[in-house]
């Protein structure tokens, strides 16, 4: 929508109501207001005139591609994947290389032990160590790494669901603010027409000046609300762009409408059962219990025996300073089976295991609390959708009545049958009814977005805005 054209189209109508020669000061004030409104519209047009209109599905796709939170947390999934490879290292052999050089100088002149004569020795060793049994710590570590990888994936899905909800609510907020701009523009138009009628009646002494002043006050309020709605539209665009990544080439605008099919809900218990089965918080809680249990098993593994096989090759050289002794050049191989066990470590392992078992129990209670919280969230979100749906029907009936009342009052006022205050009251009721309808649809779509998240539904209200 080009807001500058919309505002410019309304400027002529607004200025026509300021032609009374008996109200020069009032005309100057109104002209200033119109000028300020025009400048505001022009600034909006300069910034948002080339806005890219996006549907809700397009916004959701862009958030998947550009949202920094999602892109950053996808790296956490990659980190956990590397952790699985790291855990496999507990079963693979280790190769170590070592080199040592020694220069020995003995001040004793009558030394007879060849090991302590003046000499230079070099030693190079290559050692391969293969774990045979690590007290089940390796197996437990691998299982924990796999569960952690799954945990990160579910966390990413949970974050993705939150981003989707944020995009939907920002998208609906932008549509709501754009609708308010149009509603307040229509209200300003109607009040300007009332102002023209009131000025004519005042000139002919058919109505007191007080009625004209009342209309002028409401007209000023409507212009102020129009200005506020215009600014809030740009604010809503900024929030939507933030959810989409904030680095798009052009400003973002929403294409669609809040109005659409009303939701058809199943019984509440169906949604509670679905949420308890599909909500990521339940899956994360179950994995948290498993991770805590893995940590307890790793602590127990410290007391179990460990076995490893070690094969080494050593190249050893010794050169004596005195030629009377024969230099040595050796290389040899060795294979060693190493068995170790620490059945008692001062009670540290026992205390650590008991501590970890308490952590497992605490995590199980947190999982139970998560189930209760999810049940409450689904119930609250369900009835919010129900209330918003009923509100649509009520506001629609109110709008029809208010529109009919205004049309009747407008026709009657044009022929002098109805008083100006009745026409003004009808205008205010119509404007309030129009705003209530827009707010009711916005409340419904926002409630649906929250309900989508509560029941872990990926796409429930994406089709409603693509009109």
N, C-alpha and C positions, 0 to 999 in steps of 0.2 A: 504494500500500500504506500503510495506517495503522499505523505502527510502534508507536504507543502501545498500540493494542488488542492487537497481537501480544505485546508485552512484558507487558501486564496479564494476558493469558490464561496466560502462563507464570509469573506471580508466585505464583499459588495453588499450582501444582505445586512450585515451589521452596520455598515456606514449609512445605509438608507434610513435607518431609524434615528439618525442624528441630525436631521435636516430642519429641525424646529428653530426658527430665528429667535424665539423668545428664551432659548436656553443655551446661550453661547458658552457659558462656563461648563455646563454639563456636557456639551458637545466636545469641548476640548479634552475633558477627562476621558470620555469614551474613546476619542480618537487616539489618545495616548495608550489606552489599554489595547486597542486594536493593533497599534504599531508594535507594542511589546509582544503581543500574541503572534504577529506576523514574523518578527525577528526570531522568536522561539521556534516557529514552524520551519523557518528557513535554515536555522542551525541544525534542526533535526534532519532536514532534507539533505544538507551537505554531508552529514555523517552517515545517514542511513539510506540515502536515495539509491545506492547501488547494492542494497542488502540482498543477500542470497536467501530466497524463500525455500525453506526445507520442510518436508513432511516429518511426522513423528518417527516413522521407520528410518528415514534418512538420518535424523538426529541420533537415533539409537545406534545405527551403524557407525556414524562418525565417532561417537563416544567410545565404541569398542576399539577403534583404530587409533584415536588420538588422546584419550584421557590419560594424563600422567600417572594417576594412581594405579590404573590397570596395567599400564606398561611397566611401571616400577615393580608391582607385585608379581608380574609374570616372571621377573628375574628371580624372585624368591623361589618359584617353582623350579627354575633351572638350577638354582643352588642346591635344592633338595635332591634333584636328580643326580648331581655330582656327588652328593653325600652317599648315594647308593653305591657308586663306584668306589668311593673311599671305604665303605664298610666291607666290600669284597676284599680289600687289601688284607684283612685279618686272616684270610685263608691262603694267601699267596706267599711264595718264598721271598725272603729278603736277602739281598746281596750287599756285602760291605767290603770295602777295600781299605787296606791300612799299610802305611809305609813309615819305617822308623830308621833313623841314622844316629849312631852314637860315636863320639870321639872320646877315648879314655886315655888319660895321662896319669901314671902312677909315680909318685915321688920316691917311693921306696926302691933302693938300689938292689936289694937282695930278694925281690919278690919271686917266688917259684910257681905260684898258681897261675896257670895260663889265662884264666878268666880275668885276671886283674893286671895283666901286662899291658904296656902301651899298645893301643890297637884302635882300629876303626871298623865298626860293624854296621851292616845295612840289613834290614829285614822288610820284606814285602809279603803281605798275606791277602788272600782272597777267601772270603767266608760266605757260605750260603746256608741260610737258616730257614727251615720249613716247619711251620707250626703243625703239630699233629692233633693236639687237643688243647683248647684254651678255656676249659671249664664252662663251655657253652656261651661264653661272652661274645664270641664271634658270630654265632648263629643269632643270638639275641640282638646284637648290634645291627646285623643285616635286616632283621625283621623291623627293628625300630626305624631304620633309615627308610625302608619302604613305606611304613605307616606315616612317617613324617612327610614323605613326598606326597602321599595321598592327602594328608592334612593340608599342605600348602595349596594343592589343587582345589580342595573344597573351600579354603579361605578365599582363593581367587574368585571362585564362583559366587561366594557370599558378597564380596566386594562388587562384583559385576552386577548383582541384583540391586545393591544399594545405589550404584551409579545409574542404573536403568530407572529406578524410582525418582532419583534426583532430576534426570533428564525429562521424564514425563511431567513432573510437577512444574518444572521451569517452563516447559513447552506450554502447558495449560495456563500458567500464570501469564505468559506473553499473549496468548490468545485472549485471555480475559481482559488484560489492559488495553489491547487494541479494540476490543468491543466497547470498553468504557469510553474510549476516545470518541468513537462514533456516536455513542449514546449522548454524551455531553455536547457534541456538536449539534445533534438534533435538538437537544434541550435549549441551547443558545438560540437556534433558529426560531423555535417556537416563542421564546421569550422576547426576541426582537420584534416578532409580529405583534405580540401583546403590547409591547412598548409603543408601537406605531398606533395601535387602536387606542391606547390610553392617552397618548398625546392628542389625538384627534378629539377624544371625548373631553379632555381637560380644556382644550381650546374652545369647544362649544359649551363649556360649563355644564356638561352632562355628568361629570364625575369629579370628585375632589382630587386635588393634587396628591393627596396621601396615597391613593391607589397607584399613581405613576411612580412615586418614590418606592413603594413596596416592590413593584416590578423591577425597578432599577437595582434594588438590593439583590433580588433573586438572580437577575441577569449577571451581576458582578460575581455572585457566588458560583454560578454555572461556569463562567469564564475561568474562575480560579480552579474549579474542579477539572475543567478541560485541560488547563495548563499542567495540573498535577498528574492527570492520567497520561498526558503525553510524555512527561518526564519519567514516570514509572514504567512506561513502555520501553524506553531506552534502558532503564535499569534491569528490566526483565530480560532484555536481549543480552545484556552483559552477563547475567547469571547463567543463561542458557549457553552462551559461548564458553563460559568457564567449564561447564560440564563436558563440553565437546572438545576440550583441550586448550582453548584460549589462543591458539596459534593459527587460526584459519586466515586465508588471504583476504577475505571480505567479511564485513559484519554479517551477523546471522539474523534472519527473520523467520517467523513461523508461518507455515501455510496450512490452513485447515480451519475447523470450526469446533467449538465446544459442543454444539448441539449434535445429537445423533441418537442411535437406538439406546433404549434404556436396558440395563442389565437384567438378566433373568437368573435369579439365584436358586441354588439347590438348598436343601436343609443344612443348617449350621454344622451339624455333626459330621457331614461329609467333608467339609472344608477343614475341620479340626483334625480328622483322621489323616487327610492328605498332608496337612502341614507337619504333623508329628512324624510322618514317614519321609517327607521330602525336604524339610527345612534343614539348611546347612548347619544351624546351631546344634541340632541333634547329632548329626554325623560328626561334627567337630568334637562334641562332648564325648561320644563313644570312642573316637580315636584318642582323645586326651586320656581316657581311662587306660587304653591299651598302651600308650606311650609311658604312662606312669608305671604300669605293670612291667614293661620291658626294663625300665630303670631299676626296679626292685630285683629282677632276675639277674641283671648285670652285677648288682651288689653281692648277691649270693654266689656268683661265679668266682668271686675273689677267694673263697675258701675251698674251692674244688681244685683237684690236681691239674697241672698243666704239663704238656709234653711237647718237645720239639726236637727235630733232627737237624744236626749241624754238620756240614762237610766243609773242610778248609784245606787250602794249599798254601804252603809257606816257602818262600825262597830266602835263604839266610846266607850272608857272606860276612867273613871276618878276616881282616888283614892286619898282621902284627907288624909293628915298626922294626923289630929285630928279625933279621933273616934266619936266625937259628930256629925259629918256630914255623911250623907249616900252617899256611893260611887255610881257611875253611870255606867251602862252598857247598851248601846243602839245599835241597828242596825236598819237601815231604808232604804227604797227604794224611788227613785224619777224618774220621767219621765218629760223631758223638751223639748219643741219645741222652737228652737232658730231661729229667723228671723233677718237678718241684711242686710243693704243696704247703700252704700256710693255714693250718687248721685253726689257729688262734692268733689274732692280731690285737690283743689288748681290749677286745670287746667293741672296737670301732665298727667293724663290719656288721655286727649284730645290731648295734644302735642305728647305723645307717639304714639297714634293712627295715627295722621297725618304723623308722621315720618315713621311709618311702611308702610303706604299707598305709600309713596314715594319710599320705598324700593321695594314694589311690582311692581311699575311702572318701576323702574330701572331694575329689573329682567326681565320684559317683553321686554325691549329694548335689553338686553343681549341675550335673546332667538332669537330675530330677527337678531342680528348680527351673532349668531351661524349658522342660516340658510344660510345667505349670505356666510359665511366662508366655510361651507360645500359644497355649490355649486361651489365655486372657487376651493376647494381641489379636488373634483371629476373631474372637467373639466381638471385641470392640470394633475392629475394622468392618466386620460383617454388618453390624447394626448401624455404623456410620454410612455405609452404602445404602442400607434400607431407608434411613432417615433422609439422606440426600435425594434418593429416588422419589420418595413421597413429596419432598419439598418442590420438586420439578412441577408436579401436577398442581400444587397449591399456588405457586407463583404464576403459572400459566393462566389459571383462572383469574387471578388478581389482575394480571396484565390485560386480559381481554376486557374486563370490566372497566379498568382505568382508561384504556384506549377509547372505548365507546363513550365513556363519560367526557373525555376531553373533546372528542369530535363533536358531541352534542353541545358542550359548553362553547366551543369555538364558533360553531355556526350560529348559536344564539347570541353570542357577544357581537358578532359581526353585524347583526341587525338591531342591536340594542335591547335585546330581551333579557339577557342575563347580566348581572353585575360583574365588574372586572375582578373582584375578589374571588368570585366563584370560578372564573376562568383560570385565575392564578392557582387556586387550590387544585383544580383539575390537572393543570400542568405539573405541579409538584408531585401529585399522586402518580401520574403517568411516568415521570422520570424515575421515581422511587420504584415503581413496579418493573420498569425496564432493567434497572440496576439489579433488583432482586432476582429477576430471571437469569441474568448473566452470572451473578454470584452463585445461584443455585446450580447451574451447569458446571461452573468451576469447582464448586464443592464436591459435586458428584464425581467428576473426573479425578480430582485429587484423592478422594476417598477410594476410588477404584485403583489408583496407582499404589496407595498404601496397602490395599487389600491384595493386590498382585504379589507384593513383597511378603505379606503375612502368610500366604498360602504357598509361597515358593513357585508361583506361576510365572513363566518367562514372558509370555505375550497374552494379555487378557484385554487390555484397552487400547492397543495400538491402532486398531482399525477405526476407532470412533472419531478421530480427528481428521481423517482423510476424506473430506467432503468436497 
